Amino acid sequence: MKRRSVPFLLLALFQSVFVLILKKHKSANTWVLFFSNIGMAFIFEYIVLNLFQAYTYKPTVLKKRYFDNIFGAILSQGLYIPVSSTFITIFNMKWTWKVGFTIFFYCIERLFIFLKIYHINWWRPIYTVILLPIYYGLSDVLYKGLQQQKIITRTLATYLTIMVIETNIMFVLAYLDMIRFRIGKKQSIRLHFMIAPLYSLVMSCVSTFLAKEKGMTIRIIHLFIYKIINSILLKLGILTVNRRLQKWTLLWYSFMVFSSRSIYRRIFRLDLH
């Protein structure tokens, strides 16, 4: 383990305590809210990091430098922040707790800058102080909607959860050099991470729309849509797929098709028999 990795992993271990507490909570919407919070954080990170390069993470966990940066973002927006927001919301904690967690993450951000494992470009730590309470408030609103079984809230939660799964799959495939996105002759790993999340956002919309429909016929249609969209992207040269992955693409598509339906049924609590 490299020295720079230690603070990231220690913070992950600290957050795992809250995960264990959440695991014991009996609310049916706990994990739905957790994945929804991750989804909201991922969208935020896509804008400020992938598109506008607000900061750079340096956890030195992965050998590929830009992937290491994105992995740091996944730790931050896929674990640290969503765990705290879910914990605060589920246990109906007051604003004093929200302020406390905000100050905690502000101090962590300052510490990581001091340790040179996190570099800021145009971002400023004060933005964290301003935006985190808003994020915590959105988590509360989302949970209230889930508890009241509002269709729009459950649909949003379905979309965010599907998007989280799709995004993580895309990250793994890219790290294994199985896929790359590009525009024309322009090809770079930064450009890939500007396009790949956008692909996940769009495909998750398609999956959410089709997930509510019953029957194997609609699953097959969903598979064909995946195949058609990816074929178009391949034809245009926007997407490249490694030959090793080509024979497994049906498995990739099938996983997303059937997991999307499963997520929809879980969130809408449909009869699973």
ChimeraX attribute file (.defattr): number of C-alpha atoms within 10 A of each C-alpha:
attribute: neighborCount
match mode: 1-to-1
recipient: residues
	/A:1	8
	/A:2	8
	/A:3	10
	/A:4	17
	/A:5	16
	/A:6	14
	/A:7	16
	/A:8	22
	/A:9	15
	/A:10	11
	/A:11	15
	/A:12	15
	/A:13	13
	/A:14	12
	/A:15	17
	/A:16	15
	/A:17	12
	/A:18	15
	/A:19	18
	/A:20	10
	/A:21	10
	/A:22	19
	/A:23	12
	/A:24	9
	/A:25	14
	/A:26	8
	/A:27	12
	/A:28	13
	/A:29	16
	/A:30	20
	/A:31	16
	/A:32	22
	/A:33	27
	/A:34	26
	/A:35	24
	/A:36	27
	/A:37	30
	/A:38	26
	/A:39	25
	/A:40	21
	/A:41	22
	/A:42	23
	/A:43	19
	/A:44	13
	/A:45	20
	/A:46	20
	/A:47	14
	/A:48	14
	/A:49	21
	/A:50	22
	/A:51	14
	/A:52	14
	/A:53	16
	/A:54	16
	/A:55	17
	/A:56	18
	/A:57	25
	/A:58	23
	/A:59	26
	/A:60	21
	/A:61	19
	/A:62	16
	/A:63	8
	/A:64	10
	/A:65	14
	/A:66	17
	/A:67	22
	/A:68	19
	/A:69	20
	/A:70	22
	/A:71	20
	/A:72	23
	/A:73	24
	/A:74	18
	/A:75	18
	/A:76	21
	/A:77	21
	/A:78	22
	/A:79	21
	/A:80	22
	/A:81	21
	/A:82	27
	/A:83	24
	/A:84	21
	/A:85	24
	/A:86	27
	/A:87	20
	/A:88	20
	/A:89	24
	/A:90	19
	/A:91	10
	/A:92	11
	/A:93	12
	/A:94	10
	/A:95	13
	/A:96	9
	/A:97	13
	/A:98	21
	/A:99	14
	/A:100	11
	/A:101	20
	/A:102	21
	/A:103	15
	/A:104	13
	/A:105	18
	/A:106	18
	/A:107	13
	/A:108	15
	/A:109	19
	/A:110	15
	/A:111	14
	/A:112	19
	/A:113	15
	/A:114	11
	/A:115	12
	/A:116	14
	/A:117	20
	/A:118	19
	/A:119	17
	/A:120	15
	/A:121	10
	/A:122	10
	/A:123	15
	/A:124	13
	/A:125	15
	/A:126	9
	/A:127	10
	/A:128	16
	/A:129	17
	/A:130	11
	/A:131	12
	/A:132	20
	/A:133	17
	/A:134	13
	/A:135	18
	/A:136	25
	/A:137	17
	/A:138	16
	/A:139	24
	/A:140	20
	/A:141	13
	/A:142	22
	/A:143	25
	/A:144	16
	/A:145	16
	/A:146	24
	/A:147	13
	/A:148	11
	/A:149	14
	/A:150	13
	/A:151	12
	/A:152	11
	/A:153	18
	/A:154	23
	/A:155	18
	/A:156	17
	/A:157	29
	/A:158	30
	/A:159	25
	/A:160	27
	/A:161	28
	/A:162	28
	/A:163	31
	/A:164	25
	/A:165	18
	/A:166	22
	/A:167	21
	/A:168	15
	/A:169	15
	/A:170	20
	/A:171	20
	/A:172	13
	/A:173	16
	/A:174	20
	/A:175	16
	/A:176	10
	/A:177	14
	/A:178	16
	/A:179	20
	/A:180	23
	/A:181	25
	/A:182	22
	/A:183	14
	/A:184	9
	/A:185	8
	/A:186	10
	/A:187	13
	/A:188	13
	/A:189	13
	/A:190	15
	/A:191	16
	/A:192	20
	/A:193	24
	/A:194	19
	/A:195	20
	/A:196	22
	/A:197	23
	/A:198	14
	/A:199	18
	/A:200	20
	/A:201	19
	/A:202	11
	/A:203	20
	/A:204	25
	/A:205	18
	/A:206	17
	/A:207	26
	/A:208	24
	/A:209	17
	/A:210	18
	/A:211	24
	/A:212	18
	/A:213	13
	/A:214	10
	/A:215	8
	/A:216	10
	/A:217	10
	/A:218	15
	/A:219	20
	/A:220	13
	/A:221	13
	/A:222	22
	/A:223	20
	/A:224	14
	/A:225	16
	/A:226	21
	/A:227	15
	/A:228	12
	/A:229	12
	/A:230	18
	/A:231	13
	/A:232	12
	/A:233	15
	/A:234	14
	/A:235	11
	/A:236	13
	/A:237	15
	/A:238	19
	/A:239	19
	/A:240	17
	/A:241	17
	/A:242	14
	/A:243	10
	/A:244	10
	/A:245	15
	/A:246	13
	/A:247	10
	/A:248	10
	/A:249	15
	/A:250	14
	/A:251	12
	/A:252	16
	/A:253	17
	/A:254	16
	/A:255	13
	/A:256	22
	/A:257	24
	/A:258	17
	/A:259	16
	/A:260	28
	/A:261	21
	/A:262	17
	/A:263	20
	/A:264	26
	/A:265	16
	/A:266	16
	/A:267	19
	/A:268	18
	/A:269	11
	/A:270	10
	/A:271	7
	/A:272	7
	/A:273	3
